[in-house]
Amino acid sequence: MSATIDPNVASPSHLNGESHGKLPARLSTQASRANFWRDGAPKKVVGEKSWEIWSRHLAKRKSPLTVDQLCGAKGTALVWGLNPAQLPAQTFELLQLVVQANGKTSPNRVAVTEALTGWLSGTSTSPQSLEFALECLAVANLLPRIATTIDGDLWWSVLDALGEVVEQSQDWQIDADVPGPLGLAHQLLVGELPLTLAHLFPEIRPLNKLRTAAWDTLAAGLVEFLNGAGLPRAGFLPVFRALIACWTRCCALTDGSKKNIWSNKAEEQFQMAVTKSLCLSSSTGDALLCGEDVPRWTADFLATVLHVGGDAADRGAARDLFDKKLTKQLTGKTSKRVPEFSESCEWSSLATLRTEYGRDKAVLAIDYSSPQMKIDLWSGSQRLLCGIWSTETTVSGRQLTAVGNWEETCWFSDPDVDYIELSIELDGGARLERQIALARKDKFLLLVDNVMNAPGESIHHRLCLPFGAGVGFVPEAETREGYLMADKPLAKVLPLGLPEWRIDPRVGELTSAGEQLQLVQERPGKNLSCPLFIDLDPKRLGKDCTWRQLTVAQSLEIQPHDVAVGYRIQCGKNQWLVYRSQAAPANRTVLGYNLSIEGVIGRFLSPSGAVEELLQVEG
């Protein structure tokens, strides 16, 4: 998770070796001046024995509370949202010293001295990075608690270095186009670090003056890095929880009073970001679309975030979504009315489709910020699919490649269904249109690749969906459906565009290829639909299922598959209709049902057989 400074962005001089104006006078040289100290400093701190007096004062004072005390953190709140195992050895060591300092046993004098000396010697060459920002925060949080452990000259040298970092970071301007780790480093170095120093050393006047600029930086980050409704860009997902942690720690430094600490707009963004951090979570506490790079919520982290930035609706959603181990520390009222849980944003290039908040419910997250779309599908506490939804399209022997990026062409969400349609151009004038529908009450997921306007006479398309950890595909022996399986069946997969019975070898196959579910289809024509129906209802997994490709007629003539397709699906007693126009919409008939639109997803009602529409796409 390393990120170095962009050469076009202003950076601290001591971090890149370049001159950046006159450095401020060192704090250690000003400590002998009376106006250096504020109320609360010991009266005899100025004088020959000032270090003895100052170090004893730091050791005995009961306030201010540490950041970790204010956050109720187990260990240290500095690692919230981050995976310590991925950090460099020096960063990890400094953070571990903070954890030790929070415990009953003080850190070893030799270990602390060596760690701080090593950090101090590297500040002139360290790149402006997330790791360096974490080290600065760790060192800042250590200083009040080790004053009687280390030499006075070393202590003041470390504080001088931190002051220099703060001073020389003030000109660092940044925007949402930077890599996520660098954006997080900006908030830590230019926002949280000076605020932490001002909080931990209220007796020192120059540090106390850092508060206003720090809050301005944090407010700017909230506005710049989020979409106006609390959602980050897809590239920021790996650090989104760490950003939430940063903003939460900073709010905690106000001792519970956030009045006038930042703008009303920033406060609104923070509260909405807290809500989005829940929306982007699985029932196990994992961060969606982040694999194992981001650790799960912990009880202390979740409780502090919701205490500082959440409301009754957020707490209600958390109690619905997570088990009691995660929510045991939550305090405050909860609401039965929870925040909206499905959303799509083109600026963020993210979409979340969810049946509802609940430990046994389904959620699908999509990152379409690059041609290699990523998905993360969960059913309850089990991750079914996770990774890049890859494709390979060949037209008359020529492989087509994507040109450009995904564009959202349709988004729809209501109590019945969440639906998104995305499109990307392929070379040769072709286009790949991807349909994704999650039926909330009917508990199925429809994934469709539509290859359109192919420059040839036949289309061969392969799509691959990576399995979640421990998941595989077990096909039926005689028919082409199969199960997503771990230690038990998790979901049933039906390849709607393929013949049901394996004795019919036409069109393609649904198989597992390595760690992926693979669907291959090949047919003549200019357009090709490749649909997968995933039944997510555990109560239906043991029931019989079947599907059929339906005849579509127009003006009493049967239409080929590259003009329109229709499918009838049955799982247990439930039946559905799926229709998609591959050519321009026209008045067509399927199962006696007249359609002049682009697409329909509906359920068959029993016993009448009438179709109740879940979704209608006008085109």
Number of C-alpha atoms within 10 A of each C-alpha: 16 17 19 16 20 13 8 7 11 16 22 23 19 21 20 17 13 10 10 14 8 8 13 11 11 15 20 14 10 13 18 15 11 11 11 16 23 15 10 12 18 16 12 11 20 18 11 10 10 17 20 13 17 19 20 14 18 20 14 9 11 9 11 14 14 19 21 20 14 18 25 16 21 15 18 23 25 22 19 25 24 21 15 17 9 13 16 13 11 16 22 18 18 23 25 17 22 25 21 17 19 20 12 7 8 16 21 14 14 10 13 19 18 11 17 22 15 12 21 16 10 13 18 15 11 16 21 24 22 25 22 25 24 22 21 24 22 24 23 21 24 23 22 19 19 21 21 19 18 17 13 16 10 15 22 19 17 21 18 18 19 23 22 19 22 24 17 22 21 18 14 15 14 18 15 18 12 16 17 25 23 26 23 24 25 27 24 28 27 26 29 27 27 28 25 24 24 21 24 23 22 19 17 21 15 17 22 20 14 20 18 14 15 27 24 16 21 24 23 20 23 24 21 17 25 21 18 16 16 20 28 26 21 21 20 24 24 23 24 28 26 23 27 23 23 23 25 22 23 26 22 21 24 14 14 11 11 14 10 9 19 18 16 12 13 22 19 16 24 25 20 20 26 24 28 21 20 27 27 24 20 30 24 18 21 20 26 28 26 18 16 12 17 23 19 21 21 16 18 20 26 25 23 23 24 22 21 21 21 20 18 19 18 26 27 18 24 29 20 19 25 22 15 13 9 21 20 13 15 20 13 10 10 17 14 12 11 19 19 14 18 22 20 22 17 15 13 20 20 23 23 22 27 25 24 20 24 20 18 18 20 28 29 27 25 25 25 22 19 13 18 16 17 22 23 27 24 23 23 19 17 19 25 24 24 24 22 20 19 16 19 14 22 17 22 13 12 13 15 19 17 19 15 12 17 24 16 19 15 14 16 16 19 12 11 16 23 24 25 21 18 18 19 18 20 21 14 17 12 22 21 23 20 21 18 20 23 25 26 22 12 18 19 21 25 20 16 21 21 20 25 22 19 24 18 17 13 17 24 21 22 19 19 21 23 24 23 21 14 12 22 24 24 17 18 12 10 10 15 21 29 20 21 22 18 17 8 9 17 21 20 25 23 23 24 25 26 27 20 18 14 15 10 11 10 12 14 20 20 23 18 18 14 10 16 23 20 19 23 21 22 21 18 17 19 21 25 28 26 21 23 21 20 21 24 23 18 15 9 17 17 11 11 10 18 16 22 16 17 17 17 25 18 15 10 9 11 14 16 14 24 20 19 28 22 23 21 19 20 17 18 14 10 14 20 20 23 22 22 21 24 22 15 11 17 16 11 21 20 19 13 9 10 14 18 14 18 18 20 18 22 19 21 18 13 11 6 7 10 12 16 13 15 19 21 14 16 10 12
